[in-house]
Amino acid sequence: MQVDWQVSGEQGDGLLIIDGCELGGPSLPAQPSPGFGSRLLRQAITHELGGELAARFEPEGVCCTMTIPIESAGRRRQAGGASA
């Protein structure tokens, strides 16, 4: 697995962008249907963190890009902690 990440934007509008790709995985003959792990990851990124998830099935293996707003993730964590 190869993972790269970067932070873009200004403070308050920043984005955390994570790119991950499998290396040396089995060749995929066709687009597989989403399994439990990919559904769980999509739920966490889009609903819990307000981000986006783009998955690609390359010949070498699965690749995905996660884009997460930094400020909104911090606000959600603070809001959850304040009501607990």
mmCIF file of the N, C-alpha and C atoms, coordinates in Angstrom:
data_MODEL
# 
_entry.id   MODEL 
# 
loop_
_atom_site.group_PDB 
_atom_site.id 
_atom_site.type_symbol 
_atom_site.label_atom_id 
_atom_site.label_alt_id 
_atom_site.label_comp_id 
_atom_site.label_asym_id 
_atom_site.label_entity_id 
_atom_site.label_seq_id 
_atom_site.pdbx_PDB_ins_code 
_atom_site.Cartn_x 
_atom_site.Cartn_y 
_atom_site.Cartn_z 
_atom_site.occupancy 
_atom_site.B_iso_or_equiv 
_atom_site.pdbx_formal_charge 
_atom_site.auth_seq_id 
_atom_site.auth_comp_id 
_atom_site.auth_asym_id 
_atom_site.auth_atom_id 
_atom_site.pdbx_PDB_model_num 
ATOM 1   N N  . MET A 1 1  ? 0.862   -1.171 0.000   1.00 0.00 ? 1  MET A N  1 
ATOM 2   C CA . MET A 1 1  ? 0.000   0.000  0.000   1.00 0.00 ? 1  MET A CA 1 
ATOM 3   C C  . MET A 1 1  ? 0.900   1.223  0.000   1.00 0.00 ? 1  MET A C  1 
ATOM 4   N N  . GLN A 1 2  ? 0.597   2.151  -0.855  1.00 0.00 ? 2  GLN A N  1 
ATOM 5   C CA . GLN A 1 2  ? 1.292   3.432  -0.896  1.00 0.00 ? 2  GLN A CA 1 
ATOM 6   C C  . GLN A 1 2  ? 0.291   4.506  -0.506  1.00 0.00 ? 2  GLN A C  1 
ATOM 7   N N  . VAL A 1 3  ? 0.656   5.331  0.476   1.00 0.00 ? 3  VAL A N  1 
ATOM 8   C CA . VAL A 1 3  ? -0.238  6.391  0.950   1.00 0.00 ? 3  VAL A CA 1 
ATOM 9   C C  . VAL A 1 3  ? 0.511   7.716  0.907   1.00 0.00 ? 3  VAL A C  1 
ATOM 10  N N  . ASP A 1 4  ? -0.116  8.709  0.304   1.00 0.00 ? 4  ASP A N  1 
ATOM 11  C CA . ASP A 1 4  ? 0.396   10.079 0.281   1.00 0.00 ? 4  ASP A CA 1 
ATOM 12  C C  . ASP A 1 4  ? -0.685  10.987 0.833   1.00 0.00 ? 4  ASP A C  1 
ATOM 13  N N  . TRP A 1 5  ? -0.281  12.083 1.461   1.00 0.00 ? 5  TRP A N  1 
ATOM 14  C CA . TRP A 1 5  ? -1.266  13.017 1.976   1.00 0.00 ? 5  TRP A CA 1 
ATOM 15  C C  . TRP A 1 5  ? -0.736  14.429 1.845   1.00 0.00 ? 5  TRP A C  1 
ATOM 16  N N  . GLN A 1 6  ? -1.665  15.369 1.847   1.00 0.00 ? 6  GLN A N  1 
ATOM 17  C CA . GLN A 1 6  ? -1.310  16.788 1.802   1.00 0.00 ? 6  GLN A CA 1 
ATOM 18  C C  . GLN A 1 6  ? -2.423  17.607 2.442   1.00 0.00 ? 6  GLN A C  1 
ATOM 19  N N  . VAL A 1 7  ? -2.074  18.785 2.868   1.00 0.00 ? 7  VAL A N  1 
ATOM 20  C CA . VAL A 1 7  ? -3.043  19.736 3.401   1.00 0.00 ? 7  VAL A CA 1 
ATOM 21  C C  . VAL A 1 7  ? -3.061  20.909 2.439   1.00 0.00 ? 7  VAL A C  1 
ATOM 22  N N  . SER A 1 8  ? -4.250  21.304 2.008   1.00 0.00 ? 8  SER A N  1 
ATOM 23  C CA . SER A 1 8  ? -4.366  22.436 1.099   1.00 0.00 ? 8  SER A CA 1 
ATOM 24  C C  . SER A 1 8  ? -5.339  23.451 1.673   1.00 0.00 ? 8  SER A C  1 
ATOM 25  N N  . GLY A 1 9  ? -5.261  24.669 1.167   1.00 0.00 ? 9  GLY A N  1 
ATOM 26  C CA . GLY A 1 9  ? -6.173  25.721 1.601   1.00 0.00 ? 9  GLY A CA 1 
ATOM 27  C C  . GLY A 1 9  ? -5.627  26.508 2.763   1.00 0.00 ? 9  GLY A C  1 
ATOM 28  N N  . GLU A 1 10 ? -6.406  27.471 3.188   1.00 0.00 ? 10 GLU A N  1 
ATOM 29  C CA . GLU A 1 10 ? -6.060  28.357 4.298   1.00 0.00 ? 10 GLU A CA 1 
ATOM 30  C C  . GLU A 1 10 ? -6.644  27.827 5.597   1.00 0.00 ? 10 GLU A C  1 
ATOM 31  N N  . GLN A 1 11 ? -6.151  28.360 6.706   1.00 0.00 ? 11 GLN A N  1 
ATOM 32  C CA . GLN A 1 11 ? -6.694  27.969 8.000   1.00 0.00 ? 11 GLN A CA 1 
ATOM 33  C C  . GLN A 1 11 ? -8.184  28.302 8.024   1.00 0.00 ? 11 GLN A C  1 
ATOM 34  N N  . GLY A 1 12 ? -8.991  27.363 8.480   1.00 0.00 ? 12 GLY A N  1 
ATOM 35  C CA . GLY A 1 12 ? -10.440 27.525 8.486   1.00 0.00 ? 12 GLY A CA 1 
ATOM 36  C C  . GLY A 1 12 ? -11.098 26.951 7.248   1.00 0.00 ? 12 GLY A C  1 
ATOM 37  N N  . ASP A 1 13 ? -10.360 26.904 6.144   1.00 0.00 ? 13 ASP A N  1 
ATOM 38  C CA . ASP A 1 13 ? -10.878 26.329 4.904   1.00 0.00 ? 13 ASP A CA 1 
ATOM 39  C C  . ASP A 1 13 ? -9.995  25.182 4.418   1.00 0.00 ? 13 ASP A C  1 
ATOM 40  N N  . GLY A 1 14 ? -9.166  24.646 5.289   1.00 0.00 ? 14 GLY A N  1 
ATOM 41  C CA . GLY A 1 14 ? -8.205  23.630 4.888   1.00 0.00 ? 14 GLY A CA 1 
ATOM 42  C C  . GLY A 1 14 ? -8.842  22.285 4.581   1.00 0.00 ? 14 GLY A C  1 
ATOM 43  N N  . LEU A 1 15 ? -8.166  21.555 3.718   1.00 0.00 ? 15 LEU A N  1 
ATOM 44  C CA . LEU A 1 15 ? -8.588  20.207 3.354   1.00 0.00 ? 15 LEU A CA 1 
ATOM 45  C C  . LEU A 1 15 ? -7.422  19.250 3.578   1.00 0.00 ? 15 LEU A C  1 
ATOM 46  N N  . LEU A 1 16 ? -7.719  18.113 4.142   1.00 0.00 ? 16 LEU A N  1 
ATOM 47  C CA . LEU A 1 16 ? -6.771  17.021 4.230   1.00 0.00 ? 16 LEU A CA 1 
ATOM 48  C C  . LEU A 1 16 ? -7.096  16.085 3.075   1.00 0.00 ? 16 LEU A C  1 
ATOM 49  N N  . ILE A 1 17 ? -6.109  15.846 2.205   1.00 0.00 ? 17 ILE A N  1 
ATOM 50  C CA . ILE A 1 17 ? -6.304  14.983 1.042   1.00 0.00 ? 17 ILE A CA 1 
ATOM 51  C C  . ILE A 1 17 ? -5.381  13.786 1.196   1.00 0.00 ? 17 ILE A C  1 
ATOM 52  N N  . ILE A 1 18 ? -5.975  12.600 1.227   1.00 0.00 ? 18 ILE A N  1 
ATOM 53  C CA . ILE A 1 18 ? -5.231  11.358 1.396   1.00 0.00 ? 18 ILE A CA 1 
ATOM 54  C C  . ILE A 1 18 ? -5.443  10.503 0.155   1.00 0.00 ? 18 ILE A C  1 
ATOM 55  N N  . ASP A 1 19 ? -4.334  10.109 -0.486  1.00 0.00 ? 19 ASP A N  1 
ATOM 56  C CA . ASP A 1 19 ? -4.377  9.211  -1.641  1.00 0.00 ? 19 ASP A CA 1 
ATOM 57  C C  . ASP A 1 19 ? -3.733  7.891  -1.236  1.00 0.00 ? 19 ASP A C  1 
ATOM 58  N N  . GLY A 1 20 ? -4.435  6.810  -1.467  1.00 0.00 ? 20 GLY A N  1 
ATOM 59  C CA . GLY A 1 20 ? -3.887  5.496  -1.156  1.00 0.00 ? 20 GLY A CA 1 
ATOM 60  C C  . GLY A 1 20 ? -4.110  4.530  -2.303  1.00 0.00 ? 20 GLY A C  1 
ATOM 61  N N  . CYS A 1 21 ? -3.082  3.730  -2.621  1.00 0.00 ? 21 CYS A N  1 
ATOM 62  C CA . CYS A 1 21 ? -3.180  2.731  -3.679  1.00 0.00 ? 21 CYS A CA 1 
ATOM 63  C C  . CYS A 1 21 ? -2.531  1.436  -3.234  1.00 0.00 ? 21 CYS A C  1 
ATOM 64  N N  . GLU A 1 22 ? -3.202  0.341  -3.522  1.00 0.00 ? 22 GLU A N  1 
ATOM 65  C CA . GLU A 1 22 ? -2.600  -0.966 -3.316  1.00 0.00 ? 22 GLU A CA 1 
ATOM 66  C C  . GLU A 1 22 ? -1.515  -1.163 -4.361  1.00 0.00 ? 22 GLU A C  1 
ATOM 67  N N  . LEU A 1 23 ? -0.467  -1.834 -3.961  1.00 0.00 ? 23 LEU A N  1 
ATOM 68  C CA . LEU A 1 23 ? 0.606   -2.178 -4.890  1.00 0.00 ? 23 LEU A CA 1 
ATOM 69  C C  . LEU A 1 23 ? 0.738   -3.691 -4.923  1.00 0.00 ? 23 LEU A C  1 
ATOM 70  N N  . GLY A 1 24 ? 0.815   -4.248 -6.109  1.00 0.00 ? 24 GLY A N  1 
ATOM 71  C CA . GLY A 1 24 ? 1.008   -5.676 -6.231  1.00 0.00 ? 24 GLY A CA 1 
ATOM 72  C C  . GLY A 1 24 ? -0.207  -6.506 -5.862  1.00 0.00 ? 24 GLY A C  1 
ATOM 73  N N  . GLY A 1 25 ? -1.369  -5.905 -5.872  1.00 0.00 ? 25 GLY A N  1 
ATOM 74  C CA . GLY A 1 25 ? -2.597  -6.644 -5.567  1.00 0.00 ? 25 GLY A CA 1 
ATOM 75  C C  . GLY A 1 25 ? -3.012  -7.507 -6.746  1.00 0.00 ? 25 GLY A C  1 
ATOM 76  N N  . PRO A 1 26 ? -3.994  -8.346 -6.538  1.00 0.00 ? 26 PRO A N  1 
ATOM 77  C CA . PRO A 1 26 ? -4.463  -9.188 -7.642  1.00 0.00 ? 26 PRO A CA 1 
ATOM 78  C C  . PRO A 1 26 ? -5.164  -8.347 -8.704  1.00 0.00 ? 26 PRO A C  1 
ATOM 79  N N  . SER A 1 27 ? -5.060  -8.775 -9.945  1.00 0.00 ? 27 SER A N  1 
ATOM 80  C CA . SER A 1 27 ? -5.757  -8.086 -11.030 1.00 0.00 ? 27 SER A CA 1 
ATOM 81  C C  . SER A 1 27 ? -7.255  -8.297 -10.873 1.00 0.00 ? 27 SER A C  1 
ATOM 82  N N  . LEU A 1 28 ? -7.998  -7.229 -11.108 1.00 0.00 ? 28 LEU A N  1 
ATOM 83  C CA . LEU A 1 28 ? -9.453  -7.303 -11.000 1.00 0.00 ? 28 LEU A CA 1 
ATOM 84  C C  . LEU A 1 28 ? -10.045 -7.418 -12.401 1.00 0.00 ? 28 LEU A C  1 
ATOM 85  N N  . PRO A 1 29 ? -10.745 -8.511 -12.685 1.00 0.00 ? 29 PRO A N  1 
ATOM 86  C CA . PRO A 1 29 ? -11.307 -8.683 -14.026 1.00 0.00 ? 29 PRO A CA 1 
ATOM 87  C C  . PRO A 1 29 ? -12.466 -7.732 -14.323 1.00 0.00 ? 29 PRO A C  1 
ATOM 88  N N  . ALA A 1 30 ? -13.179 -7.308 -13.309 1.00 0.00 ? 30 ALA A N  1 
ATOM 89  C CA . ALA A 1 30 ? -14.334 -6.425 -13.497 1.00 0.00 ? 30 ALA A CA 1 
ATOM 90  C C  . ALA A 1 30 ? -14.484 -5.559 -12.247 1.00 0.00 ? 30 ALA A C  1 
ATOM 91  N N  . GLN A 1 31 ? -15.330 -4.562 -12.340 1.00 0.00 ? 31 GLN A N  1 
ATOM 92  C CA . GLN A 1 31 ? -15.597 -3.679 -11.201 1.00 0.00 ? 31 GLN A CA 1 
ATOM 93  C C  . GLN A 1 31 ? -16.296 -4.483 -10.111 1.00 0.00 ? 31 GLN A C  1 
ATOM 94  N N  . PRO A 1 32 ? -15.651 -4.669 -8.951  1.00 0.00 ? 32 PRO A N  1 
ATOM 95  C CA . PRO A 1 32 ? -16.304 -5.438 -7.882  1.00 0.00 ? 32 PRO A CA 1 
ATOM 96  C C  . PRO A 1 32 ? -17.419 -4.637 -7.219  1.00 0.00 ? 32 PRO A C  1 
ATOM 97  N N  . SER A 1 33 ? -18.341 -5.338 -6.595  1.00 0.00 ? 33 SER A N  1 
ATOM 98  C CA . SER A 1 33 ? -19.400 -4.653 -5.849  1.00 0.00 ? 33 SER A CA 1 
ATOM 99  C C  . SER A 1 33 ? -18.834 -4.230 -4.488  1.00 0.00 ? 33 SER A C  1 
ATOM 100 N N  . PRO A 1 34 ? -19.319 -3.117 -3.930  1.00 0.00 ? 34 PRO A N  1 
ATOM 101 C CA . PRO A 1 34 ? -18.797 -2.636 -2.648  1.00 0.00 ? 34 PRO A CA 1 
ATOM 102 C C  . PRO A 1 34 ? -19.043 -3.649 -1.529  1.00 0.00 ? 34 PRO A C  1 
ATOM 103 N N  . GLY A 1 35 ? -18.015 -3.874 -0.731  1.00 0.00 ? 35 GLY A N  1 
ATOM 104 C CA . GLY A 1 35 ? -18.134 -4.755 0.420   1.00 0.00 ? 35 GLY A CA 1 
ATOM 105 C C  . GLY A 1 35 ? -18.354 -3.959 1.694   1.00 0.00 ? 35 GLY A C  1 
ATOM 106 N N  . PHE A 1 36 ? -18.384 -4.659 2.818   1.00 0.00 ? 36 PHE A N  1 
ATOM 107 C CA . PHE A 1 36 ? -18.633 -4.010 4.106   1.00 0.00 ? 36 PHE A CA 1 
ATOM 108 C C  . PHE A 1 36 ? -17.590 -2.945 4.408   1.00 0.00 ? 36 PHE A C  1 
ATOM 109 N N  . GLY A 1 37 ? -16.316 -3.247 4.180   1.00 0.00 ? 37 GLY A N  1 
ATOM 110 C CA . GLY A 1 37 ? -15.246 -2.293 4.488   1.00 0.00 ? 37 GLY A CA 1 
ATOM 111 C C  . GLY A 1 37 ? -15.353 -1.010 3.702   1.00 0.00 ? 37 GLY A C  1 
ATOM 112 N N  . SER A 1 38 ? -15.624 -1.117 2.396   1.00 0.00 ? 38 SER A N  1 
ATOM 113 C CA . SER A 1 38 ? -15.724 0.098  1.583   1.00 0.00 ? 38 SER A CA 1 
ATOM 114 C C  . SER A 1 38 ? -16.973 0.901  1.945   1.00 0.00 ? 38 SER A C  1 
ATOM 115 N N  . ARG A 1 39 ? -18.064 0.227  2.284   1.00 0.00 ? 39 ARG A N  1 
ATOM 116 C CA . ARG A 1 39 ? -19.273 0.953  2.713   1.00 0.00 ? 39 ARG A CA 1 
ATOM 117 C C  . ARG A 1 39 ? -19.035 1.659  4.041   1.00 0.00 ? 39 ARG A C  1 
ATOM 118 N N  . LEU A 1 40 ? -18.340 1.003  4.948   1.00 0.00 ? 40 LEU A N  1 
ATOM 119 C CA . LEU A 1 40 ? -18.027 1.606  6.244   1.00 0.00 ? 40 LEU A CA 1 
ATOM 120 C C  . LEU A 1 40 ? -17.123 2.822  6.075   1.00 0.00 ? 40 LEU A C  1 
ATOM 121 N N  . LEU A 1 41 ? -16.100 2.698  5.231   1.00 0.00 ? 41 LEU A N  1 
ATOM 122 C CA . LEU A 1 41 ? -15.193 3.815  4.975   1.00 0.00 ? 41 LEU A CA 1 
ATOM 123 C C  . LEU A 1 41 ? -15.943 4.984  4.351   1.00 0.00 ? 41 LEU A C  1 
ATOM 124 N N  . ARG A 1 42 ? -16.782 4.715  3.371   1.00 0.00 ? 42 ARG A N  1 
ATOM 125 C CA . ARG A 1 42 ? -17.560 5.793  2.724   1.00 0.00 ? 42 ARG A CA 1 
ATOM 126 C C  . ARG A 1 42 ? -18.477 6.487  3.730   1.00 0.00 ? 42 ARG A C  1 
ATOM 127 N N  . GLN A 1 43 ? -19.132 5.712  4.588   1.00 0.00 ? 43 GLN A N  1 
ATOM 128 C CA . GLN A 1 43 ? -20.018 6.281  5.612   1.00 0.00 ? 43 GLN A CA 1 
ATOM 129 C C  . GLN A 1 43 ? -19.239 7.201  6.547   1.00 0.00 ? 43 GLN A C  1 
ATOM 130 N N  . ALA A 1 44 ? -18.086 6.744  7.005   1.00 0.00 ? 44 ALA A N  1 
ATOM 131 C CA . ALA A 1 44 ? -17.284 7.544  7.941   1.00 0.00 ? 44 ALA A CA 1 
ATOM 132 C C  . ALA A 1 44 ? -16.783 8.830  7.295   1.00 0.00 ? 44 ALA A C  1 
ATOM 133 N N  . ILE A 1 45 ? -16.263 8.740  6.078   1.00 0.00 ? 45 ILE A N  1 
ATOM 134 C CA . ILE A 1 45 ? -15.702 9.913  5.406   1.00 0.00 ? 45 ILE A CA 1 
ATOM 135 C C  . ILE A 1 45 ? -16.794 10.911 5.039   1.00 0.00 ? 45 ILE A C  1 
ATOM 136 N N  . THR A 1 46 ? -17.892 10.449 4.439   1.00 0.00 ? 46 THR A N  1 
ATOM 137 C CA . THR A 1 46 ? -18.902 11.389 3.948   1.00 0.00 ? 46 THR A CA 1 
ATOM 138 C C  . THR A 1 46 ? -19.847 11.881 5.029   1.00 0.00 ? 46 THR A C  1 
ATOM 139 N N  . HIS A 1 47 ? -20.304 11.002 5.910   1.00 0.00 ? 47 HIS A N  1 
ATOM 140 C CA . HIS A 1 47 ? -21.311 11.410 6.891   1.00 0.00 ? 47 HIS A CA 1 
ATOM 141 C C  . HIS A 1 47 ? -20.708 11.885 8.201   1.00 0.00 ? 47 HIS A C  1 
ATOM 142 N N  . GLU A 1 48 ? -19.698 11.199 8.688   1.00 0.00 ? 48 GLU A N  1 
ATOM 143 C CA . GLU A 1 48 ? -19.107 11.574 9.983   1.00 0.00 ? 48 GLU A CA 1 
ATOM 144 C C  . GLU A 1 48 ? -18.170 12.771 9.864   1.00 0.00 ? 48 GLU A C  1 
ATOM 145 N N  . LEU A 1 49 ? -17.411 12.841 8.753   1.00 0.00 ? 49 LEU A N  1 
ATOM 146 C CA . LEU A 1 49 ? -16.403 13.898 8.606   1.00 0.00 ? 49 LEU A CA 1 
ATOM 147 C C  . LEU A 1 49 ? -16.770 14.949 7.564   1.00 0.00 ? 49 LEU A C  1 
ATOM 148 N N  . GLY A 1 50 ? -17.883 14.764 6.854   1.00 0.00 ? 50 GLY A N  1 
ATOM 149 C CA . GLY A 1 50 ? -18.304 15.745 5.854   1.00 0.00 ? 50 GLY A CA 1 
ATOM 150 C C  . GLY A 1 50 ? -17.374 15.826 4.663   1.00 0.00 ? 50 GLY A C  1 
ATOM 151 N N  . GLY A 1 51 ? -16.692 14.732 4.349   1.00 0.00 ? 51 GLY A N  1 
ATOM 152 C CA . GLY A 1 51 ? -15.734 14.725 3.251   1.00 0.00 ? 51 GLY A CA 1 
ATOM 153 C C  . GLY A 1 51 ? -16.242 13.986 2.034   1.00 0.00 ? 51 GLY A C  1 
ATOM 154 N N  . GLU A 1 52 ? -15.300 13.651 1.154   1.00 0.00 ? 52 GLU A N  1 
ATOM 155 C CA . GLU A 1 52 ? -15.616 12.928 -0.069  1.00 0.00 ? 52 GLU A CA 1 
ATOM 156 C C  . GLU A 1 52 ? -14.660 11.745 -0.197  1.00 0.00 ? 52 GLU A C  1 
ATOM 157 N N  . LEU A 1 53 ? -15.143 10.683 -0.813  1.00 0.00 ? 53 LEU A N  1 
ATOM 158 C CA . LEU A 1 53 ? -14.330 9.497  -1.066  1.00 0.00 ? 53 LEU A CA 1 
ATOM 159 C C  . LEU A 1 53 ? -14.512 9.098  -2.514  1.00 0.00 ? 53 LEU A C  1 
ATOM 160 N N  . ALA A 1 54 ? -13.410 8.965  -3.248  1.00 0.00 ? 54 ALA A N  1 
ATOM 161 C CA . ALA A 1 54 ? -13.440 8.505  -4.634  1.00 0.00 ? 54 ALA A CA 1 
ATOM 162 C C  . ALA A 1 54 ? -12.579 7.253  -4.724  1.00 0.00 ? 54 ALA A C  1 
ATOM 163 N N  . ALA A 1 55 ? -13.202 6.130  -5.068  1.00 0.00 ? 55 ALA A N  1 
ATOM 164 C CA . ALA A 1 55 ? -12.483 4.863  -5.205  1.00 0.00 ? 55 ALA A CA 1 
ATOM 165 C C  . ALA A 1 55 ? -12.337 4.521  -6.685  1.00 0.00 ? 55 ALA A C  1 
ATOM 166 N N  . ARG A 1 56 ? -11.155 3.978  -7.014  1.00 0.00 ? 56 ARG A N  1 
ATOM 167 C CA . ARG A 1 56 ? -10.868 3.549  -8.385  1.00 0.00 ? 56 ARG A CA 1 
ATOM 168 C C  . ARG A 1 56 ? -10.309 2.132  -8.324  1.00 0.00 ? 56 ARG A C  1 
ATOM 169 N N  . PHE A 1 57 ? -10.704 1.325  -9.269  1.00 0.00 ? 57 PHE A N  1 
ATOM 170 C CA . PHE A 1 57 ? -10.198 -0.036 -9.341  1.00 0.00 ? 57 PHE A CA 1 
ATOM 171 C C  . PHE A 1 57 ? -9.227  -0.114 -10.511 1.00 0.00 ? 57 PHE A C  1 
ATOM 172 N N  . GLU A 1 58 ? -7.947  0.007  -10.186 1.00 0.00 ? 58 GLU A N  1 
ATOM 173 C CA . GLU A 1 58 ? -6.871  -0.012 -11.177 1.00 0.00 ? 58 GLU A CA 1 
ATOM 174 C C  . GLU A 1 58 ? -6.408  -1.453 -11.392 1.00 0.00 ? 58 GLU A C  1 
ATOM 175 N N  . PRO A 1 59 ? -5.704  -1.726 -12.487 1.00 0.00 ? 59 PRO A N  1 
ATOM 176 C CA . PRO A 1 59 ? -5.190  -3.084 -12.707 1.00 0.00 ? 59 PRO A CA 1 
ATOM 177 C C  . PRO A 1 59 ? -4.273  -3.569 -11.576 1.00 0.00 ? 59 PRO A C  1 
ATOM 178 N N  . GLU A 1 60 ? -3.543  -2.663 -10.923 1.00 0.00 ? 60 GLU A N  1 
ATOM 179 C CA . GLU A 1 60 ? -2.623  -3.047 -9.855  1.00 0.00 ? 60 GLU A CA 1 
ATOM 180 C C  . GLU A 1 60 ? -3.326  -3.250 -8.512  1.00 0.00 ? 60 GLU A C  1 
ATOM 181 N N  . GLY A 1 61 ? -4.534  -2.746 -8.370  1.00 0.00 ? 61 GLY A N  1 
ATOM 182 C CA . GLY A 1 61 ? -5.268  -2.849 -7.116  1.00 0.00 ? 61 GLY A CA 1 
ATOM 183 C C  . GLY A 1 61 ? -6.172  -1.647 -6.912  1.00 0.00 ? 61 GLY A C  1 
ATOM 184 N N  . VAL A 1 62 ? -6.768  -1.562 -5.754  1.00 0.00 ? 62 VAL A N  1 
ATOM 185 C CA . VAL A 1 62 ? -7.722  -0.498 -5.439  1.00 0.00 ? 62 VAL A CA 1 
ATOM 186 C C  . VAL A 1 62 ? -6.969  0.772  -5.048  1.00 0.00 ? 62 VAL A C  1 
ATOM 187 N N  . CYS A 1 63 ? -7.445  1.915  -5.525  1.00 0.00 ? 63 CYS A N  1 
ATOM 188 C CA . CYS A 1 63 ? -6.915  3.224  -5.150  1.00 0.00 ? 63 CYS A CA 1 
ATOM 189 C C  . CYS A 1 63 ? -8.082  4.075  -4.665  1.00 0.00 ? 63 CYS A C  1 
ATOM 190 N N  . CYS A 1 64 ? -7.823  4.954  -3.720  1.00 0.00 ? 64 CYS A N  1 
ATOM 191 C CA . CYS A 1 64 ? -8.879  5.864  -3.282  1.00 0.00 ? 64 CYS A CA 1 
ATOM 192 C C  . CYS A 1 64 ? -8.283  7.201  -2.885  1.00 0.00 ? 64 CYS A C  1 
ATOM 193 N N  . THR A 1 65 ? -9.107  8.224  -3.033  1.00 0.00 ? 65 THR A N  1 
ATOM 194 C CA . THR A 1 65 ? -8.758  9.579  -2.609  1.00 0.00 ? 65 THR A CA 1 
ATOM 195 C C  . THR A 1 65 ? -9.816  10.027 -1.622  1.00 0.00 ? 65 THR A C  1 
ATOM 196 N N  . MET A 1 66 ? -9.362  10.424 -0.424  1.00 0.00 ? 66 MET A N  1 
ATOM 197 C CA . MET A 1 66 ? -10.249 10.937 0.610   1.00 0.00 ? 66 MET A CA 1 
ATOM 198 C C  . MET A 1 66 ? -9.955  12.421 0.782   1.00 0.00 ? 66 MET A C  1 
ATOM 199 N N  . THR A 1 67 ? -10.978 13.245 0.714   1.00 0.00 ? 67 THR A N  1 
ATOM 200 C CA . THR A 1 67 ? -10.856 14.686 0.906   1.00 0.00 ? 67 THR A CA 1 
ATOM 201 C C  . THR A 1 67 ? -11.710 15.059 2.105   1.00 0.00 ? 67 THR A C  1 
ATOM 202 N N  . ILE A 1 68 ? -11.049 15.562 3.162   1.00 0.00 ? 68 ILE A N  1 
ATOM 203 C CA . ILE A 1 68 ? -11.744 15.823 4.424   1.00 0.00 ? 68 ILE A CA 1 
ATOM 204 C C  . ILE A 1 68 ? -11.528 17.273 4.829   1.00 0.00 ? 68 ILE A C  1 
ATOM 205 N N  . PRO A 1 69 ? -12.609 18.024 5.046   1.00 0.00 ? 69 PRO A N  1 
ATOM 206 C CA . PRO A 1 69 ? -12.455 19.399 5.532   1.00 0.00 ? 69 PRO A CA 1 
ATOM 207 C C  . PRO A 1 69 ? -11.931 19.379 6.971   1.00 0.00 ? 69 PRO A C  1 
ATOM 208 N N  . ILE A 1 70 ? -10.820 20.038 7.196   1.00 0.00 ? 70 ILE A N  1 
ATOM 209 C CA . ILE A 1 70 ? -10.169 20.003 8.509   1.00 0.00 ? 70 ILE A CA 1 
ATOM 210 C C  . ILE A 1 70 ? -10.998 20.730 9.554   1.00 0.00 ? 70 ILE A C  1 
ATOM 211 N N  . GLU A 1 71 ? -11.469 21.907 9.249   1.00 0.00 ? 71 GLU A N  1 
ATOM 212 C CA . GLU A 1 71 ? -12.212 22.701 10.224  1.00 0.00 ? 71 GLU A CA 1 
ATOM 213 C C  . GLU A 1 71 ? -13.502 22.019 10.640  1.00 0.00 ? 71 GLU A C  1 
ATOM 214 N N  . SER A 1 72 ? -14.250 21.470 9.678   1.00 0.00 ? 72 SER A N  1 
ATOM 215 C CA . SER A 1 72 ? -15.524 20.859 10.036  1.00 0.00 ? 72 SER A CA 1 
ATOM 216 C C  . SER A 1 72 ? -15.313 19.615 10.889  1.00 0.00 ? 72 SER A C  1 
ATOM 217 N N  . ALA A 1 73 ? -14.244 18.866 10.665  1.00 0.00 ? 73 ALA A N  1 
ATOM 218 C CA . ALA A 1 73 ? -13.962 17.688 11.492  1.00 0.00 ? 73 ALA A CA 1 
ATOM 219 C C  . ALA A 1 73 ? -13.686 18.119 12.930  1.00 0.00 ? 73 ALA A C  1 
ATOM 220 N N  . GLY A 1 74 ? -12.943 19.208 13.110  1.00 0.00 ? 74 GLY A N  1 
ATOM 221 C CA . GLY A 1 74 ? -12.672 19.727 14.447  1.00 0.00 ? 74 GLY A CA 1 
ATOM 222 C C  . GLY A 1 74 ? -13.937 20.215 15.131  1.00 0.00 ? 74 GLY A C  1 
ATOM 223 N N  . ARG A 1 75 ? -14.791 20.907 14.393  1.00 0.00 ? 75 ARG A N  1 
ATOM 224 C CA . ARG A 1 75 ? -16.056 21.390 14.969  1.00 0.00 ? 75 ARG A CA 1 
ATOM 225 C C  . ARG A 1 75 ? -16.953 20.230 15.361  1.00 0.00 ? 75 ARG A C  1 
ATOM 226 N N  . ARG A 1 76 ? -17.034 19.215 14.535  1.00 0.00 ? 76 ARG A N  1 
ATOM 227 C CA . ARG A 1 76 ? -17.874 18.049 14.856  1.00 0.00 ? 76 ARG A CA 1 
ATOM 228 C C  . ARG A 1 76 ? -17.376 17.369 16.113  1.00 0.00 ? 76 ARG A C  1 
ATOM 229 N N  . ARG A 1 77 ? -16.053 17.246 16.261  1.00 0.00 ? 77 ARG A N  1 
ATOM 230 C CA . ARG A 1 77 ? -15.486 16.605 17.447  1.00 0.00 ? 77 ARG A CA 1 
ATOM 231 C C  . ARG A 1 77 ? -15.800 17.447 18.678  1.00 0.00 ? 77 ARG A C  1 
ATOM 232 N N  . GLN A 1 78 ? -15.659 18.774 18.582  1.00 0.00 ? 78 GLN A N  1 
ATOM 233 C CA . GLN A 1 78 ? -15.942 19.645 19.727  1.00 0.00 ? 78 GLN A CA 1 
ATOM 234 C C  . GLN A 1 78 ? -17.425 19.616 20.078  1.00 0.00 ? 78 GLN A C  1 
ATOM 235 N N  . ALA A 1 79 ? -18.277 19.633 19.071  1.00 0.00 ? 79 ALA A N  1 
ATOM 236 C CA . ALA A 1 79 ? -19.725 19.590 19.330  1.00 0.00 ? 79 ALA A CA 1 
ATOM 237 C C  . ALA A 1 79 ? -20.114 18.286 20.001  1.00 0.00 ? 79 ALA A C  1 
ATOM 238 N N  . GLY A 1 80 ? -19.527 17.207 19.562  1.00 0.00 ? 80 GLY A N  1 
ATOM 239 C CA . GLY A 1 80 ? -19.833 15.905 20.174  1.00 0.00 ? 80 GLY A CA 1 
ATOM 240 C C  . GLY A 1 80 ? -19.335 15.842 21.602  1.00 0.00 ? 80 GLY A C  1 
ATOM 241 N N  . GLY A 1 81 ? -18.167 16.429 21.865  1.00 0.00 ? 81 GLY A N  1 
ATOM 242 C CA . GLY A 1 81 ? -17.626 16.417 23.230  1.00 0.00 ? 81 GLY A CA 1 
ATOM 243 C C  . GLY A 1 81 ? -18.383 17.332 24.165  1.00 0.00 ? 81 GLY A C  1 
ATOM 244 N N  . ALA A 1 82 ? -18.939 18.445 23.614  1.00 0.00 ? 82 ALA A N  1 
ATOM 245 C CA . ALA A 1 82 ? -19.644 19.400 24.456  1.00 0.00 ? 82 ALA A CA 1 
ATOM 246 C C  . ALA A 1 82 ? -20.967 18.839 24.949  1.00 0.00 ? 82 ALA A C  1 
ATOM 247 N N  . SER A 1 83 ? -21.603 17.976 24.124  1.00 0.00 ? 83 SER A N  1 
ATOM 248 C CA . SER A 1 83 ? -22.916 17.464 24.525  1.00 0.00 ? 83 SER A CA 1 
ATOM 249 C C  . SER A 1 83 ? -22.809 16.194 25.356  1.00 0.00 ? 83 SER A C  1 
ATOM 250 N N  . ALA A 1 84 ? -21.613 15.646 25.469  1.00 0.00 ? 84 ALA A N  1 
ATOM 251 C CA . ALA A 1 84 ? -21.451 14.384 26.217  1.00 0.00 ? 84 ALA A CA 1 
ATOM 252 C C  . ALA A 1 84 ? -21.376 14.625 27.711  1.00 0.00 ? 84 ALA A C  1 
# 
